[in-house]
Amino acid sequence: MSLFGNIEKLITEHGSAAVLRERIKLAQEKYELLERKLADAKEDHAKELKQLKMAHAKEVEELRAKFAANTRRTKVKRAKR
């Protein structure tokens, strides 16, 4: 290989390494962004789940109260017969 061939090879390898470094850096940045988005989504999900559980518990309690009231009325009606 000639002197110019060796120089050209060095330039090509160095350029490829620089491009590869930039691609790796970009991939790392995208990965970090996705990790942040995932963490945010998990946090939002946990908040929403907590709200849904609270709403569900409230609704169950309301239905139990209605059922108990309805059961008492039914017993009263039966007792009057």
C-alpha positions in Angstrom: 0.0 0.0 0.0 1.3 3.4 -0.8 1.8 6.3 1.6 -1.4 7.9 0.3 -3.3 4.7 0.6 -2.3 4.5 4.3 -3.3 8.2 4.9 -6.6 7.6 3.1 -7.2 4.5 5.3 -6.5 6.5 8.4 -8.8 9.3 7.4 -11.6 6.8 6.5 -11.2 4.9 9.8 -11.1 8.1 11.8 -14.1 9.5 10.0 -16.0 6.2 10.6 -15.1 6.3 14.3 -16.4 9.9 14.6 -19.6 9.0 12.8 -20.0 6.0 15.0 -19.5 8.0 18.1 -22.1 10.5 17.0 -24.6 7.8 16.3 -23.9 6.2 19.6 -24.4 9.6 21.3 -27.6 10.1 19.5 -28.9 6.7 20.4 -28.0 7.3 24.1 -29.9 10.6 24.0 -32.9 9.0 22.5 -32.7 6.2 25.1 -32.5 8.7 28.0 -35.5 10.6 26.6 -37.5 7.4 26.3 -36.5 6.5 29.9 -37.8 9.9 31.1 -41.0 9.5 29.2 -41.5 6.0 30.6 -40.9 7.2 34.2 -43.4 10.1 33.6 -45.9 7.6 32.2 -45.5 5.3 35.2 -46.0 8.2 37.5 -49.1 9.4 35.7 -50.4 5.8 35.7 -49.9 5.4 39.4 -51.8 8.7 40.0 -54.6 7.7 37.8 -54.8 4.2 39.3 -55.0 5.8 42.8 -57.8 8.1 41.7 -59.7 5.2 40.2 -59.3 3.1 43.3 -60.6 5.9 45.4 -63.6 6.5 43.1 -64.3 2.8 43.0 -64.2 2.5 46.8 -66.6 5.5 47.1 -69.0 4.0 44.6 -68.9 0.6 46.4 -69.7 2.3 49.6 -72.6 4.3 48.0 -74.0 1.1 46.5 -73.7 -0.7 49.9 -75.6 2.1 51.6 -78.3 2.0 48.9 -78.5 -1.8 49.2 -78.8 -1.6 53.0 -81.4 1.1 52.8 -83.3 -0.9 50.2 -83.1 -4.0 52.3 -84.5 -2.2 55.4 -87.4 -0.9 53.3 -88.1 -4.4 52.0 -88.1 -5.8 55.6 -90.4 -3.0 56.7 -92.8 -3.7 53.9 -92.8 -7.4 54.6 -93.4 -6.8 58.3 -96.4 -4.6 57.6 -98.1 -7.4 55.6 
